[in-house]
Amino acid sequence: MMQSQETCPDAVAAFERPRKGVQAAVGNIFSEEIPSPACRFRAARGDGILFFQIGTKRGTLQTSNKSLQSGRTKIGQRFIAGFRSSLRIVVREADDRGTVNRADVHFLSPISWAWNRRRTVAPSTKSAGLFSFVRFADSSVNFRRLISVASVSLALAFVAACHKARTQNSGPAEQLAPTHTVRDEAERDVELPIRVDRIVSLAPNLTEIVFAVGAGDRLVGDTEYCDYPAEAKNVSKIGDTMHPSIERIIALKPQIVLVSTASQLEAFTKQLDEQKIAVYVTNPRGLEEVFRSIETLGDLFDEHDRAAGVAADLRKRADAVEAETKQVKPLKVFYQVSGEPLYTIGRDAYLTDLVRRAGGVSVTADVPGAFPRFSDEAALAARPEAIILPSGGSMGSANSAIAAPLKNSPAASNKRVYKINDDHLSRPGPRLVDGLEEMARALHPEAFK
């Protein structure tokens, strides 16, 4: 069944356009103005399509107790002039006109072929209502063809109007947005909408990047650890970084889910793929790759200029630090990720690059992996000159003391153990340069006097 006018706002306009075309054709026949009987479009029950009936019997048709010469029937006289056949008129329920039953006149629906034996008695010739027009037809072949063409035009216009309204009212899920394919930092091809309006972040550093490039208003979900900038605290929470709630993510209907490392993928990527939700992985292994991540995400969110400006400012600050630390002798540095059990940074960690830029050399730079577990024996043998403890910040007092195997190291003996805000070190985002500046000043205060 077709839509009603309530759900099809262009239906009236759709009928008006073909109606005017039919009236124009009638105007070519009659040069003087002819008043048209007022009537309304009505459909047979169960059809949803407007229809009218052309009589097929020959003979004189009487519509009331007036003769065909009366003023009320001059429209019919003029309309049938030049045609051999008489007409039958069916006009339904307009302007409160009475109806009578007549066995020899039927009202035939083109869809249900339902019978309706009602006809109009003494219709008014005053123009009234939106659908006021001449409703006469003859039985000749030529005129029947004209009416058939007009009927088909009405039906097609009605269907087109309904389709237009349905398309305009459809939701995002019903309209396929244009997409493009990009490659993430895990070397995966990801299909994304060209315009991304709904973002979920599964890491604090990615949340910070989203806000930094100007797309924070499109962030619909993030983790419980996402607390910077302050606006991030007001975003819907989907759990923690390693154990997000898939149900919450799906309910938020994101177009993209941002993941900080490939290690987060295995648990939930399949479920998100089934929901046609794209997963984009960032996995920087150095400070320059962090800058490129910022630029890339800015491009994905159509914030190229702002992201490029942020990255340029950060590069300038990082270059200024390196210019100073190149003038001093590098220190052997142990970076303690956690003391019990003992974890550190390996050759694949972006922090290894950060230590180098700050004027140090990581004693674990050759250890495979990003954040390997380190044995007590290896820690004793490392003999670092300085120890970095990421603490404070989101970690609170955690990791505020050096591990037991390091207590007799040269760094501990010379009181060269430095606590640096872990949010500035553990989040590879815009504030990582803050961590670089703090680390460089701690290791080489003489270079920044």
C-alpha positions as CSV (number, residue, x, y, z in Angstrom):
1,M,0.0,0.0,0.0
2,M,1.4,3.4,-0.8
3,Q,2.1,6.0,1.8
4,S,-0.5,8.5,3.0
5,Q,-0.1,12.2,2.6
6,E,0.9,12.4,6.3
7,T,4.1,10.5,5.5
8,C,4.5,11.8,2.0
9,P,4.8,15.7,2.2
10,D,5.4,16.2,-1.5
11,A,2.3,14.2,-2.5
12,V,0.1,17.3,-3.0
13,A,2.7,19.0,-5.2
14,A,3.1,15.8,-7.1
15,F,-0.6,15.8,-8.0
16,E,-0.7,19.5,-8.8
17,R,1.9,19.4,-11.5
18,P,0.2,16.7,-13.7
19,R,-3.2,18.3,-13.0
20,K,-2.1,21.6,-14.5
21,G,-0.9,19.8,-17.6
22,V,-4.3,18.2,-18.1
23,Q,-6.0,21.6,-17.6
24,A,-3.7,23.1,-20.1
25,A,-4.8,20.5,-22.7
26,V,-8.5,21.3,-22.0
27,G,-7.7,25.0,-22.3
28,N,-6.6,24.5,-25.9
29,I,-10.1,23.2,-26.8
30,F,-12.1,25.9,-25.1
31,S,-10.9,29.5,-25.3
32,E,-13.4,31.0,-22.9
33,E,-13.3,30.3,-19.1
34,I,-15.3,27.3,-18.1
35,P,-16.1,26.8,-14.4
36,S,-15.2,23.4,-13.2
37,P,-17.0,21.3,-10.7
38,A,-15.4,21.1,-7.3
39,C,-14.3,17.6,-6.3
40,R,-11.8,15.7,-4.2
41,F,-9.3,13.0,-4.9
42,R,-10.5,9.9,-3.2
43,A,-9.2,6.3,-3.5
44,A,-11.0,3.0,-3.3
45,R,-10.4,1.3,-0.1
46,G,-7.2,-0.7,-0.1
47,D,-5.7,0.9,-3.2
48,G,-3.9,4.1,-2.3
49,I,-4.1,5.3,-6.0
50,L,-6.4,8.0,-7.4
51,F,-8.8,6.8,-10.1
52,F,-11.8,7.8,-12.2
53,Q,-14.1,5.9,-14.6
54,I,-14.9,6.5,-18.2
55,G,-18.4,5.4,-19.3
56,T,-18.6,2.9,-22.2
57,K,-22.3,2.9,-23.0
58,R,-23.7,5.2,-25.6
59,G,-26.7,7.3,-25.0
60,T,-27.8,10.4,-23.2
61,L,-26.6,10.7,-19.6
62,Q,-28.9,12.6,-17.2
63,T,-27.2,13.9,-14.0
64,S,-30.2,15.5,-12.4
65,N,-33.8,16.5,-12.9
66,K,-32.5,19.4,-15.2
67,S,-32.3,19.1,-18.9
68,L,-29.1,19.0,-20.8
69,Q,-29.8,22.6,-21.9
70,S,-29.7,23.9,-18.4
71,G,-26.9,26.1,-17.1
72,R,-25.6,23.3,-14.8
73,T,-24.9,21.1,-17.8
74,K,-23.3,23.5,-20.3
75,I,-19.9,22.3,-19.2
76,G,-20.8,18.9,-20.4
77,Q,-22.3,20.2,-23.6
78,R,-19.3,22.1,-24.6
79,F,-16.9,19.4,-23.6
80,I,-18.5,16.8,-25.8
81,A,-18.9,19.1,-28.8
82,G,-17.4,17.5,-31.8
83,F,-17.5,14.0,-30.3
84,R,-20.0,11.3,-31.3
85,S,-20.1,9.5,-28.1
86,S,-21.8,10.6,-24.9
87,L,-20.1,10.7,-21.5
88,R,-20.6,9.2,-18.2
89,I,-19.6,11.3,-15.2
90,V,-18.4,10.0,-11.9
91,V,-17.6,12.6,-9.2
92,R,-17.3,11.4,-5.7
93,E,-18.3,13.2,-2.5
94,A,-17.3,16.8,-3.2
95,D,-18.8,20.0,-1.6
96,D,-21.4,18.0,0.3
97,R,-23.2,17.0,-2.9
98,G,-25.7,14.2,-2.6
99,T,-25.2,10.8,-4.0
100,V,-27.6,8.2,-5.4
101,N,-27.1,4.5,-6.2
102,R,-27.3,3.6,-9.8
103,A,-26.9,0.0,-11.0
104,D,-25.7,0.9,-14.5
105,V,-22.7,3.1,-13.4
106,H,-19.8,1.5,-11.7
107,F,-16.7,3.0,-10.1
108,L,-13.7,0.8,-11.1
109,S,-10.4,0.9,-9.3
110,P,-7.4,0.1,-11.5
111,I,-5.8,-1.8,-8.6
112,S,-8.4,-3.7,-6.7
113,W,-11.1,-3.5,-9.5
114,A,-13.6,-2.8,-6.7
115,W,-17.1,-1.8,-7.6
116,N,-18.7,1.4,-6.3
117,R,-22.1,2.3,-7.6
118,R,-22.3,5.9,-6.5
119,R,-22.7,8.9,-8.7
120,T,-23.1,12.6,-8.2
121,V,-26.4,14.5,-8.4
122,A,-26.4,18.2,-9.3
123,P,-22.8,19.0,-8.8
124,S,-21.9,22.6,-8.1
125,T,-20.0,24.5,-10.8
126,K,-18.2,26.7,-8.3
127,S,-14.5,26.4,-7.9
128,A,-13.7,24.9,-4.5
129,G,-10.7,23.3,-2.9
130,L,-7.2,22.3,-4.0
131,F,-8.3,19.7,-6.5
132,S,-11.0,21.6,-8.5
133,F,-10.9,20.6,-12.2
134,V,-13.1,19.3,-15.1
135,R,-13.8,15.6,-14.6
136,F,-15.4,14.7,-17.9
137,A,-14.4,12.1,-20.5
138,D,-15.9,10.5,-23.6
139,S,-15.8,7.0,-24.9
140,S,-13.8,7.8,-28.0
141,V,-10.5,6.1,-28.5
142,N,-8.4,9.3,-28.8
143,F,-9.8,10.9,-25.6
144,R,-9.4,7.6,-23.7
145,R,-5.7,7.6,-24.6
146,L,-5.3,11.2,-23.4
147,I,-6.9,10.2,-20.0
148,S,-4.7,7.1,-19.8
149,V,-1.6,9.1,-20.3
150,A,-2.7,11.6,-17.6
151,S,-3.5,8.8,-15.2
152,V,-0.1,7.2,-15.6
153,S,1.6,10.6,-15.1
154,L,-0.3,11.1,-11.9
155,A,0.7,7.7,-10.6
156,L,4.3,8.1,-11.5
157,A,4.5,11.6,-9.9
158,F,2.9,10.2,-6.7
159,V,5.4,7.4,-6.5
160,A,8.3,9.7,-7.1
161,A,7.2,12.2,-4.4
162,C,6.8,9.4,-1.9
163,H,10.3,8.1,-2.7
164,K,11.7,11.6,-2.4
165,A,10.1,12.0,1.0
166,R,11.2,8.6,2.2
167,T,14.8,9.4,1.1
168,Q,14.8,12.7,2.9
169,N,13.5,11.2,6.1
170,S,15.8,8.2,6.2
171,G,18.5,7.9,8.8
172,P,22.3,7.7,8.5
173,A,22.3,4.0,8.5
174,E,19.9,4.0,5.4
175,Q,22.1,6.4,3.4
176,L,25.4,5.1,2.2
177,A,28.0,7.8,2.7
178,P,30.9,8.0,0.2
179,T,34.0,6.2,1.6
180,H,37.7,5.9,0.9
181,T,40.3,3.4,1.9
182,V,43.3,4.4,4.0
183,R,46.2,2.4,5.5
184,D,46.7,2.5,9.3
185,E,49.9,2.2,11.2
186,A,49.5,-1.5,11.6
187,E,49.6,-1.8,7.8
188,R,45.9,-2.6,7.5
189,D,43.6,-1.2,4.8
190,V,40.6,0.5,6.5
191,E,37.5,1.8,4.7
192,L,36.3,5.0,6.2
193,P,33.6,7.6,5.4
194,I,35.0,10.6,3.7
195,R,33.3,12.7,6.4
196,V,33.7,11.2,9.9
197,D,31.2,12.5,12.4
198,R,31.2,9.9,15.2
199,I,34.5,8.8,16.8
200,V,35.3,6.5,19.7
201,S,38.8,6.6,21.2
202,L,40.3,3.6,23.1
203,A,43.4,5.4,24.5
204,P,44.0,8.7,26.3
205,N,46.7,9.8,23.8
206,L,44.3,9.4,20.9
207,T,41.6,11.4,22.8
208,E,44.1,14.2,23.3
209,I,45.0,14.1,19.6
210,V,41.3,14.2,18.6
211,F,40.8,17.4,20.6
212,A,44.1,18.9,19.5
213,V,43.2,18.7,15.8
214,G,39.7,20.2,16.4
215,A,37.5,17.2,16.2
216,G,36.6,16.9,19.9
217,D,33.0,17.7,19.3
218,R,32.7,14.5,17.2
219,L,34.1,12.2,19.9
220,V,31.1,10.2,21.2
221,G,33.0,7.7,23.4
222,D,36.3,7.2,25.2
223,T,37.9,5.3,28.1
224,E,37.8,5.9,31.8
225,Y,41.4,7.0,31.7
226,C,40.7,9.8,29.2
227,D,40.9,12.9,31.4
228,Y,42.6,15.5,29.2
229,P,41.5,18.0,28.1
230,A,38.8,18.6,30.7
231,E,36.1,18.2,28.0
232,A,37.1,14.5,27.6
233,K,35.7,13.8,31.0
234,N,32.2,14.6,29.8
235,V,32.3,12.1,26.9
236,S,30.5,8.7,27.3
237,K,32.8,6.1,28.8
238,I,33.1,2.6,27.2
239,G,35.3,1.0,29.9
240,D,39.1,0.9,30.2
241,T,41.7,0.7,27.5
242,M,42.3,-3.0,27.4
243,H,38.7,-4.2,28.3
244,P,36.3,-1.9,26.5
245,S,32.6,-2.7,26.4
246,I,31.7,-3.8,22.9
247,E,28.0,-3.3,23.6
248,R,28.6,0.3,24.6
249,I,30.7,0.9,21.5
250,I,28.1,-0.5,19.2
251,A,25.4,1.4,20.9
252,L,27.2,4.7,20.2
253,K,27.2,3.9,16.5
254,P,30.7,5.2,15.7
255,Q,32.1,5.5,12.2
256,I,35.6,4.9,13.4
257,V,37.2,3.4,16.6
258,L,40.8,4.6,17.3
259,V,43.2,2.1,18.8
260,S,46.6,2.9,20.2
261,T,48.4,-0.4,19.5
262,A,47.8,-3.6,17.6
263,S,47.7,-5.5,20.8
264,Q,44.2,-4.2,21.4
265,L,42.8,-5.5,18.2
266,E,42.4,-9.3,18.7
267,A,39.7,-9.2,21.4
268,F,37.1,-7.1,19.7
269,T,37.9,-6.3,16.0
270,K,35.9,-9.2,14.7
271,Q,32.8,-8.0,16.5
272,L,33.2,-4.4,15.3
273,D,33.8,-5.7,11.7
274,E,30.5,-7.5,11.9
275,Q,28.8,-4.2,12.7
276,K,30.6,-2.4,9.9
277,I,32.5,-0.2,12.3
278,A,36.0,0.7,11.1
279,V,39.0,0.2,13.5
280,Y,42.0,2.4,12.9
281,V,45.3,1.6,14.6
282,T,48.1,4.0,15.5
283,N,51.5,2.6,16.6
284,P,54.2,5.2,16.6
285,R,57.8,4.1,17.3
286,G,59.3,7.5,17.6
287,L,58.6,11.2,18.2
288,E,58.4,12.0,14.5
289,E,55.9,9.2,14.0
290,V,53.8,10.7,16.8
291,F,53.8,14.0,14.8
292,R,52.7,12.1,11.7
293,S,49.9,10.4,13.6
294,I,48.6,13.8,14.5
295,E,48.7,15.0,10.9
296,T,47.1,11.8,9.6
297,L,44.2,11.9,12.1
298,G,43.7,15.5,11.2
299,D,43.4,14.5,7.6
300,L,40.9,11.7,8.4
301,F,38.7,14.2,10.3
302,D,39.1,16.9,7.6
303,E,41.1,19.1,9.9
304,H,44.3,19.2,7.8
305,D,45.3,22.8,8.5
306,R,44.8,22.7,12.2
307,A,46.6,19.4,12.6
308,A,49.5,20.6,10.4
309,G,49.8,23.7,12.6
310,V,49.9,21.6,15.8
311,A,52.5,19.2,14.4
312,A,54.7,22.1,13.2
313,D,54.7,23.8,16.6
314,L,55.6,20.5,18.4
315,R,58.5,19.9,15.9
316,K,59.8,23.3,16.6
317,R,59.9,22.7,20.3
318,A,61.5,19.3,19.9
319,D,64.2,20.7,17.6
320,A,65.0,23.3,20.2
321,V,65.6,20.7,22.8
322,E,67.8,18.6,20.6
323,A,69.9,21.7,19.7
324,E,70.8,22.0,23.3
325,T,71.4,18.3,24.2
326,K,73.7,17.8,21.2
327,Q,76.3,19.9,23.0
328,V,76.5,17.6,26.1
329,K,77.7,14.0,26.7
330,P,74.9,11.5,26.6
331,L,74.0,9.7,29.9
332,K,73.2,6.0,30.3
333,V,69.5,5.9,31.2
334,F,67.3,3.2,32.6
335,Y,63.6,3.9,32.0
336,Q,61.5,2.0,34.6
337,V,58.0,1.4,33.4
338,S,57.1,-0.5,36.6
339,G,59.1,-1.8,39.5
340,E,57.3,-5.0,40.5
341,P,57.4,-6.8,38.2
342,L,60.2,-4.9,36.5
343,Y,59.3,-3.6,33.0
344,T,61.3,-1.2,30.8
345,I,61.4,0.1,27.3
346,G,62.8,-1.8,24.3
347,R,64.0,-0.9,20.8
348,D,60.5,-0.6,19.4
349,A,59.3,1.9,22.0
350,Y,58.8,5.5,21.1
351,L,60.3,6.4,24.5
352,T,63.7,5.0,23.4
353,D,63.7,7.7,20.8
354,L,62.6,10.3,23.4
355,V,65.5,9.4,25.7
356,R,68.0,9.9,22.9
357,R,66.5,13.3,22.0
358,A,66.7,14.3,25.7
359,G,70.5,13.6,25.8
360,G,70.5,10.0,27.0
361,V,71.1,6.5,25.8
362,S,68.7,3.8,26.9
363,V,70.6,0.8,28.4
364,T,67.8,-1.4,27.0
365,A,67.7,0.1,23.5
366,D,68.7,-3.3,22.0
367,V,66.2,-5.4,23.9
368,P,63.5,-6.8,21.5
369,G,60.0,-5.4,21.8
370,A,58.5,-2.2,23.0
371,F,58.0,-2.8,26.7
372,P,59.8,-6.0,27.7
373,R,60.0,-7.5,31.2
374,F,63.6,-7.1,32.5
375,S,65.3,-9.6,34.8
376,D,67.0,-8.6,38.0
377,E,70.3,-9.9,36.8
378,A,70.1,-7.8,33.7
379,A,69.2,-4.7,35.7
380,L,72.2,-5.2,38.0
381,A,74.5,-5.5,35.0
382,A,73.1,-2.4,33.2
383,R,74.5,0.1,35.8
384,P,72.6,3.1,34.5
385,E,73.8,6.7,35.3
386,A,70.3,8.0,35.5
387,I,66.9,6.5,36.2
388,I,63.6,7.8,34.9
389,L,60.4,7.1,36.9
390,P,57.2,8.0,35.2
391,S,55.0,8.8,38.2
392,G,52.4,11.2,39.5
393,G,49.8,12.2,36.9
394,S,47.2,9.5,36.3
395,M,49.4,6.9,38.0
396,G,49.4,8.7,41.3
397,S,52.0,7.3,43.6
398,A,52.5,4.2,41.6
399,N,56.0,3.5,40.3
400,S,57.5,6.2,42.6
401,A,60.3,4.0,43.9
402,I,63.1,2.3,42.0
403,A,63.2,-1.5,41.8
404,A,65.3,-3.4,44.2
405,P,68.0,-4.5,41.6
406,L,68.6,-0.9,40.8
407,K,69.2,0.4,44.3
408,N,72.9,-0.1,44.1
409,S,73.3,1.4,40.6
410,P,75.4,4.5,40.0
411,A,72.2,6.4,39.3
412,A,70.8,5.6,42.8
413,S,74.2,6.3,44.5
414,N,74.5,9.7,42.8
415,K,70.8,10.5,43.5
416,R,70.1,10.8,39.8
417,V,66.6,9.3,39.9
418,Y,64.0,11.6,38.3
419,K,60.3,11.5,38.5
420,I,58.4,12.9,35.6
421,N,54.7,13.2,35.1
422,D,53.7,9.9,33.5
423,D,50.9,11.5,31.5
424,H,53.6,13.5,29.6
425,L,55.5,10.3,28.8
426,S,53.1,7.4,28.6
427,R,50.7,9.1,26.2
428,P,52.2,9.5,22.7
429,G,50.3,12.6,21.8
430,P,50.7,16.4,21.8
431,R,52.0,16.5,25.4
432,L,54.8,14.1,24.7
433,V,57.0,17.1,23.9
434,D,56.3,18.4,27.4
435,G,57.8,15.1,28.7
436,L,60.8,15.6,26.3
437,E,61.5,19.0,27.7
438,E,61.2,17.8,31.3
439,M,63.5,14.8,30.7
440,A,66.1,16.9,29.0
441,R,66.2,19.5,31.8
442,A,66.5,16.7,34.4
443,L,69.3,14.9,32.6
444,H,71.2,18.0,31.5
445,P,70.3,21.0,33.6
446,E,73.5,22.7,32.6
447,A,72.4,22.9,29.0
448,F,69.3,25.0,29.8
449,K,70.7,27.6,32.1
